[in-house]
Amino acid sequence: MGEGQMKLQGAITIDLEDWRSALNPKSNSDFRNRPPVNESYMKESTKNILGELSKADVRATFFVLGDVISAVPDVIKDISRKGHEIASHSPLHYPPNAIPRKEFERLLDHDSAALEELIGKRPAGFRAPYFAVNREDGWLLEVLSGLGFLYDSSVVPTWTPIYGIASAPKSAYFPNISDIACSSESALIVEIPVTVWPTWTSLPGAPIGGGFFMRFWPEAIYIRLLRRIVRSGHRLMLYAHPGDIEIKNTETMRLSGGDRIVQRFGMEKGLLVFRRLLKEFRLGTVEDAYSEELESVIEARRNLAP
């Protein structure tokens, strides 16, 4: 690990998706019927994100949706050429446990192979859409480990109306396959939870890792809490979507209910807060910020090899 990596205070990650793909799925929806990716939107929004990262001299991890890989492969190549890490955000924006396991594994393997062809390496990291993992979803970690993934970042150790595992550890850990809220001595994959506050194990945390909550919290309080987390010795796992850091044309967003709140609340300040994060903290890719944990997984698998 290089000297610069030692000083990182955490990882900054981008869930690269079309905001239309991230709308809450209807109860009777089928994963095979999803909206097409808007190619022009993905090209422009990614260009803007890369520009912000370049100005701050920060490398990030991009969790890329499979539908985005197939829609704009040249964009993925450009992200990699600029030194950022490419990880997987699942083949499509749908809860993994709502897709048959064999079909999910087939689609994820296909995406990993496509990335290897595009950028020369398979992804090491995965994040589930909607952070849609439950305590009993150890099968997902088995699939990830079997396909060569080193880490997952789908657990949010708190409770929200749509996701979260409140009893899960608040810092990187090796999850138990039978109950992913519990730690295991096995290091076949590492779970890197999204940042919550406070980080004390005895209390549930408030969501503060990014996305909607980056826009929800008053900026001064948001930055102050993140500083406290860093001072306590915990590394950050932060995330943003393209839709969090741009001013979308609200006239074209005919949304209602939860989608309207999540997509539109506080969007006028998202870009400013994102810039503040890049300025205030020493952030980098997951591979750099959590390199020791990933090395432990690599070593454990090496020891198991025949």
C-alpha positions as CSV (number, residue, x, y, z in Angstrom):
1,M,0.0,0.0,0.0
2,G,1.4,3.4,-1.0
3,E,1.8,6.4,1.3
4,G,-1.2,8.2,-0.3
5,Q,-3.4,5.2,0.2
6,M,-2.6,5.1,4.0
7,K,-3.9,8.6,4.4
8,L,-7.3,8.1,2.8
9,Q,-10.2,8.8,5.1
10,G,-12.6,6.7,3.1
11,A,-14.1,5.9,-0.3
12,I,-16.3,8.0,-2.6
13,T,-18.5,5.9,-4.9
14,I,-20.9,6.7,-7.7
15,D,-23.9,4.5,-8.4
16,L,-23.9,5.0,-12.2
17,E,-27.5,4.7,-13.4
18,D,-30.2,6.6,-15.2
19,W,-32.5,8.1,-12.6
20,R,-35.5,6.6,-14.5
21,S,-34.1,3.2,-13.8
22,A,-34.0,3.8,-10.1
23,L,-37.7,4.6,-9.6
24,N,-39.3,2.2,-7.1
25,P,-40.4,-0.9,-9.0
26,K,-44.1,-1.6,-9.0
27,S,-45.3,-4.5,-6.9
28,N,-46.3,-6.5,-10.0
29,S,-43.3,-5.5,-12.2
30,D,-41.1,-8.0,-13.9
31,F,-37.3,-7.6,-14.0
32,R,-37.4,-8.4,-17.8
33,N,-39.5,-5.3,-18.4
34,R,-37.4,-2.3,-17.4
35,P,-37.1,1.2,-18.9
36,P,-34.3,1.6,-21.5
37,V,-31.3,3.6,-20.5
38,N,-31.2,7.2,-21.9
39,E,-27.8,7.2,-23.6
40,S,-27.5,11.0,-23.9
41,Y,-28.3,11.4,-20.2
42,M,-25.7,8.9,-19.2
43,K,-23.0,10.5,-21.4
44,E,-23.7,14.0,-20.2
45,S,-24.1,13.2,-16.5
46,T,-21.0,11.0,-16.4
47,K,-19.0,13.7,-18.2
48,N,-20.1,16.2,-15.5
49,I,-19.1,13.8,-12.6
50,L,-15.7,13.1,-14.1
51,G,-15.1,16.8,-14.5
52,E,-15.9,17.4,-10.8
53,L,-13.6,14.5,-9.7
54,S,-10.8,15.7,-12.0
55,K,-11.0,19.3,-10.6
56,A,-10.7,17.8,-7.1
57,D,-8.0,15.4,-8.1
58,V,-10.0,12.5,-6.7
59,R,-10.4,8.9,-8.0
60,A,-13.7,7.2,-7.3
61,T,-15.3,3.8,-7.5
62,F,-18.2,3.7,-10.1
63,F,-20.8,1.0,-9.4
64,V,-22.1,0.5,-12.9
65,L,-25.5,-0.9,-13.8
66,G,-25.3,-3.7,-16.4
67,D,-27.8,-1.9,-18.5
68,V,-25.5,1.1,-18.6
69,I,-22.5,-1.0,-19.6
70,S,-24.4,-2.3,-22.7
71,A,-25.9,1.1,-23.5
72,V,-22.7,3.3,-23.3
73,P,-19.6,1.1,-23.3
74,D,-17.4,4.0,-24.5
75,V,-18.4,5.9,-21.3
76,I,-17.2,2.9,-19.2
77,K,-13.9,2.8,-21.0
78,D,-13.4,6.6,-20.4
79,I,-14.1,6.2,-16.7
80,S,-11.5,3.5,-16.5
81,R,-8.9,5.4,-18.6
82,K,-9.2,8.3,-16.1
83,G,-8.0,6.0,-13.3
84,H,-11.3,5.3,-11.6
85,E,-12.4,1.9,-10.3
86,I,-15.2,0.1,-12.1
87,A,-17.5,-2.1,-9.9
88,S,-20.9,-3.7,-10.5
89,H,-24.3,-2.2,-9.5
90,S,-26.0,-5.4,-10.6
91,P,-27.1,-6.3,-14.1
92,L,-30.3,-4.2,-13.8
93,H,-31.9,-1.9,-11.3
94,Y,-33.9,-4.5,-9.5
95,P,-33.6,-6.2,-6.1
96,P,-31.3,-9.2,-6.5
97,N,-33.6,-11.4,-4.4
98,A,-36.5,-10.7,-6.8
99,I,-34.6,-12.4,-9.6
100,P,-34.1,-16.2,-9.8
101,R,-30.6,-17.1,-8.4
102,K,-29.4,-18.9,-11.6
103,E,-30.6,-16.1,-13.8
104,F,-29.0,-13.4,-11.6
105,E,-25.7,-15.3,-11.6
106,R,-25.8,-15.7,-15.3
107,L,-26.5,-12.0,-15.9
108,L,-23.8,-10.9,-13.4
109,D,-21.2,-13.2,-15.0
110,H,-22.1,-11.8,-18.4
111,D,-21.6,-8.2,-17.1
112,S,-18.3,-9.1,-15.5
113,A,-17.1,-10.6,-18.7
114,A,-18.2,-7.6,-20.7
115,L,-16.3,-5.3,-18.3
116,E,-13.2,-7.5,-18.6
117,E,-13.4,-7.1,-22.4
118,L,-13.9,-3.3,-22.1
119,I,-11.3,-2.4,-19.4
120,G,-9.1,-5.5,-19.1
121,K,-10.3,-6.7,-15.6
122,R,-13.4,-8.1,-13.9
123,P,-15.0,-6.0,-11.2
124,A,-13.9,-6.6,-7.6
125,G,-16.9,-4.9,-6.0
126,F,-20.7,-5.1,-6.0
127,R,-23.6,-3.0,-4.7
128,A,-27.2,-4.1,-4.8
129,P,-29.8,-1.6,-6.2
130,Y,-31.9,0.0,-3.5
131,F,-29.4,-1.6,-1.0
132,A,-31.9,-4.4,-1.2
133,V,-30.2,-7.1,1.0
134,N,-31.7,-8.9,4.0
135,R,-30.0,-10.9,6.7
136,E,-30.9,-14.1,5.0
137,D,-29.5,-13.2,1.6
138,G,-26.2,-15.0,2.1
139,W,-26.8,-16.7,-1.2
140,L,-25.9,-13.4,-2.9
141,L,-22.5,-13.3,-1.2
142,E,-21.9,-16.9,-2.3
143,V,-22.7,-15.9,-5.9
144,L,-20.3,-12.9,-5.6
145,S,-17.5,-14.9,-4.1
146,G,-18.0,-17.6,-6.8
147,L,-17.6,-15.1,-9.5
148,G,-14.4,-13.6,-8.1
149,F,-15.8,-10.5,-6.4
150,L,-13.7,-9.4,-3.4
151,Y,-16.2,-7.1,-1.6
152,D,-19.9,-6.1,-1.3
153,S,-21.2,-2.7,-0.3
154,S,-24.9,-3.3,-0.1
155,V,-25.5,-3.2,3.7
156,V,-26.7,0.0,5.3
157,P,-26.4,-0.7,9.1
158,T,-29.6,1.2,10.1
159,W,-33.3,1.1,9.4
160,T,-35.2,3.0,6.7
161,P,-38.7,2.4,5.3
162,I,-37.2,0.7,2.2
163,Y,-33.8,-0.8,3.2
164,G,-31.3,-1.4,6.0
165,I,-30.0,-4.0,8.5
166,A,-29.9,-2.1,11.8
167,S,-27.9,-4.8,13.7
168,A,-25.1,-5.1,11.1
169,P,-21.6,-3.9,11.9
170,K,-20.9,-0.3,11.1
171,S,-17.3,-0.9,9.7
172,A,-15.9,-3.4,7.3
173,Y,-16.3,-7.0,8.3
174,F,-16.4,-10.5,7.0
175,P,-20.0,-11.6,6.9
176,N,-21.6,-14.8,8.0
177,I,-23.3,-16.5,5.0
178,S,-26.1,-17.8,7.2
179,D,-26.8,-14.3,8.7
180,I,-25.0,-11.4,6.9
181,A,-25.7,-9.1,9.9
182,C,-23.1,-11.2,11.8
183,S,-19.4,-11.4,11.4
184,S,-17.5,-14.5,10.5
185,E,-13.9,-15.6,10.8
186,S,-14.0,-16.6,7.2
187,A,-12.6,-13.9,4.8
188,L,-13.9,-15.2,1.5
189,I,-15.6,-11.8,0.9
190,V,-15.6,-8.5,2.8
191,E,-18.7,-6.4,3.5
192,I,-18.1,-2.6,3.5
193,P,-21.2,-1.0,4.9
194,V,-22.4,2.5,3.9
195,T,-21.6,5.1,6.5
196,V,-24.1,5.8,9.2
197,W,-24.1,8.0,12.4
198,P,-23.2,7.3,15.1
199,T,-20.8,4.5,14.6
200,W,-21.2,3.0,18.1
201,T,-22.2,-0.7,17.9
202,S,-24.8,-0.4,20.6
203,L,-27.0,2.2,18.8
204,P,-28.8,2.1,15.5
205,G,-27.3,4.6,13.1
206,A,-28.9,7.4,11.1
207,P,-28.4,7.2,7.3
208,I,-25.8,9.7,6.3
209,G,-23.7,8.0,3.6
210,G,-25.0,9.9,0.7
211,G,-27.6,9.8,-2.0
212,F,-30.9,11.3,-0.9
213,F,-29.5,11.8,2.6
214,M,-26.7,13.9,1.2
215,R,-29.4,16.3,0.1
216,F,-31.7,15.8,3.1
217,W,-29.4,16.8,5.9
218,P,-28.5,20.5,6.4
219,E,-25.0,20.9,4.9
220,A,-23.3,22.2,8.0
221,I,-24.6,19.3,10.2
222,Y,-23.9,16.7,7.5
223,I,-20.2,17.7,7.2
224,R,-19.8,18.0,10.9
225,L,-21.1,14.5,11.5
226,L,-18.8,13.1,8.9
227,R,-15.8,14.9,10.5
228,R,-16.7,13.2,13.8
229,I,-16.8,9.8,12.2
230,V,-13.3,10.4,10.7
231,R,-12.0,11.7,14.0
232,S,-13.3,8.5,15.7
233,G,-11.0,6.5,13.5
234,H,-13.7,5.1,11.1
235,R,-13.3,5.3,7.4
236,L,-16.1,6.6,5.3
237,M,-18.1,4.8,2.6
238,L,-19.9,7.6,0.7
239,Y,-22.0,7.4,-2.4
240,A,-23.9,9.6,-4.9
241,H,-26.0,9.1,-8.0
242,P,-25.8,11.3,-11.1
243,G,-29.3,12.5,-10.2
244,D,-28.0,13.7,-6.8
245,I,-25.5,16.2,-8.1
246,E,-27.4,17.8,-11.0
247,I,-30.3,20.1,-11.4
248,K,-32.9,18.0,-13.3
249,N,-35.6,19.5,-15.4
250,T,-38.5,19.1,-13.0
251,E,-41.0,19.8,-15.8
252,T,-40.1,16.4,-17.3
253,M,-40.3,14.6,-13.9
254,R,-43.9,13.6,-13.6
255,L,-43.4,11.7,-10.3
256,S,-45.6,11.0,-7.3
257,G,-45.2,9.6,-3.8
258,G,-41.8,8.4,-2.6
259,D,-40.3,8.7,-6.1
260,R,-41.1,12.5,-6.1
261,I,-39.5,13.0,-2.7
262,V,-36.4,10.9,-3.4
263,Q,-35.7,12.3,-6.8
264,R,-36.5,16.0,-6.2
265,F,-35.9,16.9,-2.5
266,G,-32.9,19.2,-2.0
267,M,-31.6,18.7,-5.6
268,E,-30.6,22.4,-5.8
269,K,-27.8,21.8,-3.3
270,G,-26.6,18.3,-4.2
271,L,-23.7,19.4,-6.4
272,L,-22.5,21.9,-3.8
273,V,-22.5,19.2,-1.1
274,F,-20.7,16.8,-3.4
275,R,-18.0,19.4,-4.1
276,R,-17.7,20.0,-0.3
277,L,-17.1,16.2,0.3
278,L,-14.3,16.1,-2.2
279,K,-12.7,19.2,-0.7
280,E,-13.2,18.4,3.0
281,F,-12.1,14.7,3.1
282,R,-9.3,12.6,1.6
283,L,-11.3,10.2,-0.4
284,G,-10.5,7.6,-3.1
285,T,-11.5,4.3,-4.6
286,V,-12.7,1.4,-2.5
287,E,-9.7,-0.6,-3.7
288,D,-7.4,2.0,-2.2
289,A,-9.3,3.0,0.9
290,Y,-10.0,-0.6,2.0
291,S,-6.9,-2.3,0.5
292,E,-6.0,-4.2,3.6
293,E,-9.4,-5.9,3.8
294,L,-9.3,-6.9,0.2
295,E,-5.8,-8.3,0.6
296,S,-7.1,-10.5,3.4
297,V,-9.8,-11.9,1.1
298,I,-7.2,-12.5,-1.7
299,E,-4.9,-14.3,0.8
300,A,-7.7,-16.4,2.3
301,R,-8.7,-17.6,-1.2
302,R,-5.1,-18.3,-2.1
303,N,-4.8,-20.5,1.0
304,L,-7.8,-22.5,-0.1
305,A,-6.5,-23.1,-3.6
306,P,-5.5,-26.7,-4.3
